[in-house]
Amino acid sequence: MSKLITRIAPRLTLGLAIALVTATGHAQEATPSTDAPIPAGKTVPGYLIANFTIHDQAMFQKYRDAVRPISLKYKGKAIVFNPDARKVEGNPQMVTVVVEFPSLADVESFYFSPEYTEVKKLRIASTEGSIVLTQGLIPPVN
């Protein structure tokens, strides 16, 4: 009997954890949730987080030159640009970039703008990686 419990206990634990997370609504969602209440008078910044490897340095430099004024127009401020980030877990790419905007709406306005849509082609052609748009930490309601 103890061998059976030893074999199925991890599966039961995982199943229970999934059921609890799903039941309490804490499972990760594929799309950002804007339902979280933001306290009056507080703003939550938005972030563009990029993780990529550069394959064409000259074309990527054209992208960097072109994207800076567009980012500034949408109130974006680069707070991280590390072309040699230290990998400690998983399979991240070498370059990590974090750009902070006043809000998620601002970062989305930037990313989906006609100006960036055109310039983004240079990044896509010169790199391989991922981009994430997210809200920052939502302060607790007091």
N, CA and C of each residue as an Amber inpcrd file, in Angstrom:
protein
   426
   0.8290000  -1.1940000   0.0000000   0.0000000   0.0000000   0.0000000
   0.8690000   1.2520000   0.0000000   1.9930000   1.2400000   0.7600000
   2.8320000   2.4380000   0.8230000   3.5010000   2.7110000  -0.5170000
   3.8080000   1.6540000  -1.3130000   4.3810000   1.8650000  -2.6400000
   3.3730000   2.5700000  -3.5440000   2.1200000   2.1840000  -3.4450000
   1.0730000   2.8010000  -4.2460000   0.9450000   4.2770000  -3.8700000
   0.9310000   4.5900000  -2.5980000   0.8330000   5.9830000  -2.1370000
   2.0420000   6.7750000  -2.6090000   3.2210000   6.1990000  -2.5420000
   4.4380000   6.8780000  -2.9880000   4.3600000   7.2020000  -4.4780000
   3.7750000   6.2920000  -5.2680000   3.6800000   6.5180000  -6.7150000
   2.6090000   7.5350000  -7.0740000   1.4710000   7.5410000  -6.3870000
   0.3820000   8.4260000  -6.8050000   0.3350000   9.7420000  -6.0410000
   1.0330000   9.8460000  -4.9300000   0.9840000  11.0760000  -4.1350000
   1.4090000  12.3160000  -4.9370000   2.5220000  12.2590000  -5.6920000
   2.8920000  13.4460000  -6.4660000   1.8280000  13.8600000  -7.4780000
   1.1820000  12.8740000  -8.1060000   0.1290000  13.1790000  -9.0810000
  -1.0740000  13.7910000  -8.3960000  -1.4300000  13.2460000  -7.2430000
  -2.5590000  13.8010000  -6.5000000  -2.2620000  15.2240000  -6.0430000
  -1.0410000  15.4470000  -5.5840000  -0.6460000  16.7850000  -5.1350000
  -0.7140000  17.7750000  -6.2860000  -0.1960000  17.3910000  -7.4530000
  -0.2370000  18.2600000  -8.6180000  -1.6780000  18.5200000  -9.0320000
  -2.4930000  17.4820000  -9.0690000  -3.9030000  17.6440000  -9.4320000
  -4.6280000  18.5560000  -8.4730000  -4.3660000  18.4070000  -7.1820000
  -4.9910000  19.2580000  -6.1720000  -4.5400000  20.7080000  -6.3300000
  -3.2530000  20.9100000  -6.5880000  -2.7300000  22.2690000  -6.7680000
  -3.3760000  22.9320000  -7.9750000  -3.5100000  22.1930000  -9.0750000
  -4.1400000  22.7550000 -10.2730000  -5.5930000  23.0900000  -9.9870000
  -6.2890000  22.2030000  -9.3050000  -7.6910000  22.4570000  -8.9770000
  -7.8440000  23.6820000  -8.0920000  -6.9750000  23.8220000  -7.0980000
  -7.0610000  24.9830000  -6.2040000  -6.7460000  26.2770000  -6.9290000
  -5.7140000  26.2680000  -7.7640000  -5.3520000  27.4790000  -8.5060000
  -6.4810000  27.8780000  -9.4390000  -7.0490000  26.9080000 -10.1390000
  -8.1430000  27.1970000 -11.0550000  -9.3690000  27.6840000 -10.3060000
  -9.7040000  27.0540000  -9.2040000 -10.8870000  27.4200000  -8.4340000
 -10.7620000  28.8070000  -7.8140000  -9.5520000  29.1880000  -7.4320000
  -9.3940000  30.4950000  -6.7880000  -9.0720000  31.5910000  -7.7810000
  -8.9650000  31.2490000  -9.0820000  -8.7470000  32.2640000 -10.1030000
  -7.3330000  32.7800000 -10.1770000  -6.3640000  32.0220000  -9.6910000
  -4.9870000  32.4820000  -9.7190000  -4.1720000  31.8510000 -10.8450000
  -4.8190000  31.1910000 -11.7690000  -4.0990000  30.6270000 -12.9010000
  -3.6560000  31.7600000 -13.8220000  -2.5100000  31.5990000 -14.4750000
  -2.0480000  32.6190000 -15.4060000  -2.9880000  32.6900000 -16.5820000
  -3.2300000  33.9060000 -17.0580000  -4.0740000  34.1160000 -18.2130000
  -3.2030000  34.4780000 -19.3990000  -3.6790000  34.1770000 -20.5920000
  -2.9140000  34.4810000 -21.7920000  -2.9740000  35.9580000 -22.1520000
  -3.9950000  36.6610000 -21.6890000  -4.1220000  38.0840000 -21.9830000
  -4.0630000  38.8670000 -20.6890000  -3.5540000  40.1230000 -20.7550000
  -3.4560000  40.9000000 -19.5240000  -4.8290000  41.2130000 -18.9570000
  -4.9230000  41.1840000 -17.6520000  -6.1690000  41.4910000 -16.9750000
  -6.1550000  42.9430000 -16.5360000  -7.1920000  43.6630000 -16.9120000
  -7.2970000  45.0540000 -16.4890000  -8.3840000  45.1820000 -15.4200000
  -8.8140000  44.0470000 -14.8660000  -9.8680000  44.0520000 -13.8600000
  -9.3720000  44.4040000 -12.4620000  -8.0800000  44.3240000 -12.2320000
  -7.5440000  44.6020000 -10.9050000  -7.7760000  46.0610000 -10.5650000
  -8.3270000  46.3330000  -9.3900000  -8.6000000  47.7250000  -9.0320000
  -7.3070000  48.4800000  -8.7540000  -7.2320000  49.6750000  -9.3000000
  -6.0890000  50.5460000  -9.0480000  -6.5910000  51.6480000  -8.1290000
  -5.9470000  51.8170000  -6.9920000  -6.4010000  52.8360000  -6.0470000
  -6.4370000  54.2180000  -6.6910000  -7.4300000  55.0180000  -6.3010000
  -7.5770000  56.3740000  -6.8300000  -6.3070000  57.1710000  -6.5720000
  -5.8940000  57.9220000  -7.5610000  -4.7160000  58.7650000  -7.4260000
  -3.3980000  58.0460000  -7.6510000  -3.4300000  56.7470000  -7.8590000
  -2.1970000  55.9810000  -8.0980000  -2.1490000  55.5780000  -9.5650000
  -0.9580000  55.5580000 -10.1150000  -0.7880000  55.0850000 -11.4840000
   0.1000000  53.8530000 -11.4580000  -0.1350000  52.9910000 -12.4120000
   0.6500000  51.7660000 -12.5300000   1.3810000  51.8350000 -13.8640000
   2.7070000  51.7880000 -13.8390000   3.4410000  51.8630000 -15.0990000
   3.2260000  50.6230000 -15.9630000   3.4660000  50.7920000 -17.2460000
   3.4430000  49.6850000 -18.1820000   4.8680000  49.4170000 -18.6360000
   5.1460000  48.1900000 -19.0110000   6.4940000  47.8190000 -19.4100000
   6.4830000  47.0230000 -20.7100000   7.4770000  47.2860000 -21.5300000
   7.7980000  46.4460000 -22.6730000   9.0590000  45.7100000 -22.2700000
   8.9910000  44.3940000 -22.2610000  10.1380000  43.5800000 -21.8820000
  10.5270000  42.7510000 -23.1040000  11.7560000  42.9610000 -23.5600000
  12.2470000  42.2610000 -24.7490000  13.4070000  41.3600000 -24.3530000
  13.4610000  40.2010000 -24.9680000  14.5380000  39.2560000 -24.7340000
  14.8730000  38.6430000 -26.0840000  16.0810000  38.9210000 -26.5830000
  16.3990000  38.4780000 -27.9340000  17.8980000  38.3210000 -28.1360000
  18.2330000  37.7140000 -29.2760000  19.6020000  37.5880000 -29.7370000
  19.7110000  38.3650000 -31.0400000  20.7710000  39.1320000 -31.1810000
  20.9870000  39.9390000 -32.3800000  21.7530000  39.1010000 -33.4010000
  21.1960000  39.0250000 -34.6300000  21.8450000  38.2900000 -35.7120000
  22.4820000  39.2170000 -36.7350000  22.0020000  40.4570000 -36.8160000
  22.5320000  41.4310000 -37.7810000  22.7390000  42.7480000 -37.0410000
  23.9600000  42.9780000 -36.5820000  24.2730000  44.1380000 -35.7360000
  24.0290000  45.4570000 -36.4590000  24.3770000  45.5510000 -37.7370000
  24.1920000  46.8060000 -38.4820000  22.7060000  47.1590000 -38.6140000
  21.8810000  46.1840000 -38.9480000  20.4530000  46.4400000 -39.0720000
  19.8480000  46.7480000 -37.7020000  20.3220000  46.0590000 -36.6700000
  19.8090000  46.3300000 -35.3300000  20.1530000  47.7580000 -34.9090000
  21.3030000  48.2510000 -35.2760000  21.6780000  49.6280000 -34.9520000
  20.7350000  50.6130000 -35.6500000  20.3190000  50.3190000 -36.8610000
  19.3270000  51.1590000 -37.5600000  18.0130000  51.1620000 -36.7690000
  17.6340000  49.9950000 -36.2780000  16.4240000  49.8920000 -35.4510000
  16.5560000  50.7640000 -34.2030000  17.6760000  50.6430000 -33.4980000
  17.8830000  51.4270000 -32.2670000  17.8050000  52.9200000 -32.5530000
  18.4280000  53.3640000 -33.6330000  18.4100000  54.7790000 -33.9880000
  16.9890000  55.2540000 -34.2980000  16.2150000  54.4040000 -34.9710000
  14.8580000  54.7810000 -35.3670000  13.8470000  54.6700000 -34.2310000
  14.0480000  53.7440000 -33.3050000  13.0370000  53.4980000 -32.2790000
  13.0970000  54.5190000 -31.1400000  14.2530000  55.0640000 -30.8630000
  14.3910000  55.9710000 -29.7230000  13.4240000  57.1520000 -29.7690000
  13.3390000  57.9130000 -30.8660000  12.4020000  59.0450000 -30.8710000
  10.9360000  58.6140000 -30.7750000  10.6170000  57.4440000 -31.3160000
   9.2370000  56.9580000 -31.2250000   8.9120000  56.6040000 -29.7770000
   9.8340000  55.9220000 -29.1210000   9.6500000  55.5630000 -27.7130000
   9.4610000  56.8230000 -26.8580000  10.2870000  57.8320000 -27.0890000
  10.1670000  59.0800000 -26.3280000   8.8310000  59.7690000 -26.5800000
   8.3560000  59.7210000 -27.8160000   7.0530000  60.3150000 -28.1540000
   5.9360000  59.7040000 -27.3040000   6.0440000  58.4090000 -27.0310000
   5.0260000  57.7080000 -26.2410000   5.4130000  57.6180000 -24.7590000
   6.3620000  58.4390000 -24.3500000   6.8070000  58.5650000 -22.9550000
   7.5100000  57.3180000 -22.4280000   8.1580000  56.5940000 -23.3290000
   8.9110000  55.4120000 -22.9190000  10.3070000  55.7780000 -22.4610000
  10.7620000  55.0820000 -21.4360000  12.0980000  55.3230000 -20.8870000
  12.7710000  53.9660000 -20.7000000  13.8740000  53.7530000 -21.4280000
  14.6060000  52.4920000 -21.2890000  15.2360000  52.4530000 -19.9020000
  14.9150000  51.4110000 -19.1420000  15.5030000  51.2790000 -17.8090000
  16.4690000  50.1020000 -17.7320000  16.4190000  49.2130000 -18.7300000
  17.3760000  48.1140000 -18.8160000  17.7070000  47.8990000 -20.2900000
  18.9880000  47.8430000 -20.5940000  19.4630000  47.3750000 -21.8930000
  20.7760000  46.6700000 -21.6240000  20.7340000  45.3580000 -21.6530000
  21.9290000  44.5790000 -21.3600000  22.1450000  43.5880000 -22.4940000
  23.1830000  43.8280000 -23.3240000  23.4350000  42.9140000 -24.4410000
  24.1120000  41.6000000 -24.0280000  24.4060000  41.4520000 -22.7480000
  25.0820000  40.2460000 -22.2800000  24.5150000  39.8210000 -20.9210000
  23.1850000  39.6530000 -20.8710000  22.5340000  39.2810000 -19.6190000
  23.0010000  37.9070000 -19.1570000  23.1060000  37.7250000 -17.8710000
  23.5620000  36.4580000 -17.2860000  22.4090000  35.4650000 -17.2180000
  22.5590000  34.3550000 -17.8850000  21.5460000  33.2990000 -17.8590000
  21.7060000  32.5110000 -16.5720000  20.6220000  32.3530000 -15.8290000
  20.6870000  31.5330000 -14.6200000  19.6330000  30.4250000 -14.6160000
  18.6270000  30.5320000 -15.4820000  17.5880000  29.5190000 -15.5100000
  16.9070000  29.5320000 -16.8740000  16.5010000  28.3900000 -17.3620000
  15.7760000  28.3190000 -18.6240000  16.6680000  28.5900000 -19.8160000
  16.0580000  29.0640000 -20.8960000  16.7750000  29.3290000 -22.1350000
  16.5520000  30.7550000 -22.6320000  16.8520000  31.7500000 -21.8230000
  16.6630000  33.1260000 -22.2970000  17.6980000  33.4840000 -23.3570000
  17.3560000  34.4730000 -24.1630000  18.2830000  35.0080000 -25.1570000
  19.2930000  35.9070000 -24.4360000  20.2820000  36.3990000 -25.1480000
  21.3620000  37.1640000 -24.5100000  20.9920000  38.6080000 -24.1710000
  20.1700000  39.2680000 -24.9870000  19.8690000  40.6840000 -24.7870000
  18.5620000  40.8260000 -24.0110000  18.5940000  41.6520000 -22.9750000
  17.3890000  41.9490000 -22.2080000  17.1710000  43.4520000 -22.2260000
  15.9450000  43.8500000 -22.5500000  15.5780000  45.2640000 -22.5960000
  14.2790000  45.4280000 -21.8350000  14.2130000  46.4610000 -20.9900000
  12.9770000  46.8190000 -20.3120000  12.7590000  48.3120000 -20.5510000
  11.5870000  48.6490000 -21.1020000  11.2320000  50.0440000 -21.3360000
   9.9880000  50.3310000 -20.5060000  10.0680000  51.3630000 -19.6870000
   8.9600000  51.7400000 -18.8120000   8.1490000  52.8550000 -19.4580000
   6.8390000  52.7410000 -19.3730000   5.8940000  53.7380000 -19.8590000
   4.9960000  54.1380000 -18.6850000   4.3430000  55.2860000 -18.7610000
   3.4770000  55.7050000 -17.6490000   2.3500000  54.7210000 -17.3350000
   1.8890000  53.9760000 -18.3470000   0.7870000  53.0350000 -18.1230000
   0.8280000  51.9360000 -19.1820000   0.0430000  50.8990000 -18.9690000
  -0.0790000  49.8330000 -19.9580000  -0.6770000  50.3860000 -21.2450000
  -1.6250000  51.3140000 -21.1270000  -2.2230000  51.9300000 -22.3160000
  -1.1540000  52.6470000 -23.1430000  -0.2050000  53.3070000 -22.4720000
   0.8690000  54.0010000 -23.1910000   1.7830000  53.0220000 -23.9170000
   2.1550000  51.9190000 -23.2610000   3.0320000  50.9510000 -23.9240000
   2.3100000  50.2940000 -25.0970000   1.0150000  50.0330000 -24.9520000
   0.2510000  49.4590000 -26.0630000   0.1150000  50.4620000 -27.2070000
  -0.0980000  51.7440000 -26.8790000  -0.1640000  52.7790000 -27.9210000
   1.1400000  52.8340000 -28.7020000   2.2630000  52.7430000 -27.9900000
   3.5710000  52.7230000 -28.6430000   3.7020000  51.5040000 -29.5390000
   3.5050000  50.3160000 -28.9810000   3.7770000  49.0770000 -29.7050000
   2.9090000  48.9300000 -30.9520000   1.6430000  49.3360000 -30.8610000
   0.7180000  49.1780000 -31.9800000   0.6200000  50.4260000 -32.8580000
   1.4660000  51.4200000 -32.6060000   1.4310000  52.6600000 -33.4030000
   1.9200000  52.3910000 -34.8220000   1.4490000  53.1910000 -35.7830000
   1.9360000  53.0300000 -37.1540000   3.4480000  53.2510000 -37.2600000
   3.9910000  54.1950000 -36.4750000   5.4290000  54.4620000 -36.5280000
   6.2300000  53.2460000 -36.0980000   5.8440000  52.6500000 -34.9690000
   6.6070000  51.5050000 -34.4800000   6.3620000  50.2700000 -35.3370000
   5.1680000  50.1100000 -35.8420000   4.8690000  48.9620000 -36.6980000
   5.8430000  48.9160000 -37.8720000   6.1820000  50.0790000 -38.4150000
   7.1280000  50.1380000 -39.5310000   8.5550000  49.8390000 -39.0630000
   8.9900000  50.4670000 -37.9740000  10.3610000  50.3050000 -37.4660000
  10.5870000  48.8910000 -36.9180000   9.5590000  48.3030000 -36.3680000
   9.6490000  46.9590000 -35.7890000  10.1620000  45.9380000 -36.8090000
   9.9220000  46.1970000 -38.0830000  10.3890000  45.2770000 -39.1340000
  11.9070000  45.1300000 -39.0940000  12.6180000  46.2080000 -38.7450000
  14.0810000  46.1450000 -38.6300000  14.5010000  45.2250000 -37.4780000
  13.7980000  45.3270000 -36.3490000  14.1210000  44.4660000 -35.2030000
  13.8340000  43.0100000 -35.5230000  12.7020000  42.7690000 -36.1340000
  12.3340000  41.3850000 -36.4690000  13.3320000  40.7830000 -37.4450000
  13.8110000  41.5860000 -38.4020000  14.7640000  41.0850000 -39.3900000
  16.1640000  40.8890000 -38.8090000  16.4920000  41.5960000 -37.7190000
  17.8620000  41.5410000 -37.1890000  18.0090000  40.7440000 -35.8990000
  16.8860000  40.2870000 -35.3270000  16.9490000  39.5840000 -34.0480000
  16.0300000  38.3710000 -34.0460000  16.1750000  37.5660000 -32.9940000
  15.2440000  36.4750000 -32.7250000  14.9740000  36.4960000 -31.2310000
  13.6920000  36.5230000 -30.8590000  13.3860000  36.5470000 -29.4390000
  11.9260000  36.8090000 -29.1720000  11.6730000  37.4960000 -28.0560000
  10.2930000  37.7200000 -27.6410000  10.1110000  39.1190000 -27.0630000
   8.8560000  39.5700000 -27.0860000   8.4450000  40.8560000 -26.5130000
   7.2280000  40.5770000 -25.6330000   7.2200000  41.1660000 -24.4590000
   6.0820000  41.0540000 -23.5480000   5.6570000  42.4620000 -23.1560000
   4.3520000  42.7250000 -23.1520000   3.8050000  43.9810000 -22.6500000
   3.0820000  43.6560000 -21.3580000   3.3520000  44.4180000 -20.2980000
   2.7440000  44.1090000 -19.0130000   2.5770000  45.3460000 -18.1610000
   1.6700000  45.2700000 -17.2230000   1.5310000  46.2880000 -16.1890000
   2.5850000  46.0470000 -15.1350000   2.9330000  47.1030000 -14.4260000
   3.8040000  46.9440000 -13.2820000   3.0110000  46.4400000 -12.0930000
   3.6140000  46.4940000 -10.9440000   2.9770000  46.0420000  -9.7100000
   1.8150000  46.9540000  -9.3640000   0.6590000  46.3710000  -9.1850000
  -0.5170000  47.1420000  -8.8010000  -0.4730000  47.3190000  -7.2870000
  -0.4360000  48.5810000  -6.8240000  -0.3420000  48.7990000  -5.3750000
  -1.5810000  48.2840000  -4.6480000  -1.4120000  47.8220000  -3.4130000
  -2.5660000  47.3110000  -2.6600000  -3.5470000  48.4450000  -2.3490000
  -4.8120000  48.0820000  -2.3110000  -5.8550000  49.0440000  -1.9600000
  -5.8670000  49.1810000  -0.4470000  -5.6880000  50.3930000   0.0220000
  -5.6810000  50.6250000   1.4770000  -6.9190000  51.3520000   1.9140000
